[in-house]
Amino acid sequence: MKIAFASSEVVPFAKTGGLADVAGALPKEIAKLGNEVKVFMPKYYQINEYEYGHQYDSLIGELKVSINGYEHSVHVFYGKLPNSNVDTYFIHYPNFFHRNKIYTEDWDEDERFILFSKAVIQVMQKLGWSPDIVHVNDWQTALIPVLLRETFAWDSLFNKTKTVLTIHNIGYQGRFSIESYKRAELPVELYEHFGPLTHEGDSNFLKSGILYSDVINTVSDTYAKELLTREYGSGMDGYLWGRHTDFYGIVNGVDYNVWNPETDKYIPYHYTIDDLTGKLKNKKFLLDKLGMPFSSDIPLIGIVSRLVKQKGFDIISEILHKILDLNLQLVILGSGEDDYENMFQDAANKYPNKMGVYFGYNEELAHLIEAGSDIFLMPSHYEPCGLNQIYSLKYGTVPVVRKTGGLADTVQDWNEYNAYGHDTGNGFSFYEYSGKALLQSIERALNDFNNKPVWRKIQNNGMSKDYSWHHSAEEYIALYKKAFSK
């Protein structure tokens, strides 16, 4: 199949979150399965074309991209996804993409991604390339299915092209004034007088993609079910219900070339499922680095996260003093809301032997916390997929999570599964979003930490799981085939 993959961020070129990880890994795996894949993204000023060997594409030349009747002169750079043969096209328009941040709150944020979406289509026209599937991601590219069917319907190049929309986080929808659809030059009947593309009187790019894409998916089975509810759907649940027969969940994969305790370049001691000696050495190295005492008998809990309410820090704040009264140590890497940073800094000052903090982001420390911790904490209010719990499983670091989204799909509670006669549990989880429920799960984990044969079994169950991108890519190919058969 021929697959066009459009994303506002792609690892290693530009990243703010999990979308970039998906866009940097999934196209490569799809290509390995014998498909022709081309990736499209904006050329932000942060991207150094010399570092990656990108070149100006003189064959495509200048594009004239129209917004609200005004033509913008756009150019294209060309390169490859690292360690692959996947063609990557960078939409170069400095007025829109040479800014301090990938996403802004500037007045023309809608126009930035209207231009990007149209340019993706026009590059394919210049190439004379007819994709079987155009795979778009989140609101920034969700207008592409609409544009293909409405604005570019005249072009027979796309007669057989189908579209797939992946929702990575329903909370971000591309909601602007109704004028945005006018700027996109869509037919007026789609948005005037509360036309079908409007949502609460505004334009909503994500809604548009939901209505127009042939198939829709999100990044875990449980999150897909949650998005059909009023609690989690963020106003899109009704539209998704209208498309529920075309709506699927696929758990994100991880890159085991990067996240693997046997080969991880960021950790000083490698280890395997059969020999965890190196894990204990990493724990000591981590605690020494943070100036904290080491004991193999005291469990170390790790957190790597944005310090925001969505990630569960409001319920952690309810019980932090009770957590630190337990026989454990706690290490936190992240940044976010001042109240949470101050809370953890105060606790670290009060309990320097029990708690270590690092505010900001440090790739080496993130890997070291995964490798050196005994337990990993992710009590999210909602979590579309989550990656750190999957990393933790691979590193023999037992996750304690709230049973939501991708956390529910990847972490099986040890006690719950034992109750049904299975010993396949790989972590601990809880349903109720409360500090009390979180504390009880931590206490259960600590209890089993002290039972070494049980703990080793839980670790083995996690480390033997396969959440590689190869498996996820096969599921996406099946999804593409569903779309193409419509």
Buried (B, 14 or more C-beta within 10 A) or exposed (E): BBBBBBBBBBBEBBBEBBBBBBBBBBBBBBBBEEBBBBBBBBBBEBBEBEEBEBEBBEEBEEBEBBBEEEEBEBBBBBBBBBEBEBBBBBBBBEEBBEBEEBBEEEEBBBBBBBBBBBBBBBBBBBBEBBBBBBBBBBBBBBBBBBBBBBBBEEBEBBEEBBBBBBBBBBEBBBBBEBEBBBBBBBEEEBBEEEBEBBBEEBBBBBBBBBBBBBBBBBBBBBBBBBBBEEEBBBBBBEBBEEBEEBBBBBBBBBBBEBBBBEEBEBBBBBBBBEEBEBBBBBBBBBBEBBEBEBEEEBBBBBBBBBBBBBBBBBBBBBBBEBBBEBEBBBBBBBBBBEEBBEBBBEBBEEBEEBBBBBBEEBEEBBBBBBBBBBBBBBBBBBBBBBBBBBBBBBBBBBBBBBBBBBBBBBBBBBBBBEEEEEEBBBBBBBEEBBBEBBBBBBEBBBEBBEEEEBBEBBBBBBBEBEBBBEEBBBBBBEBBBBBBEE
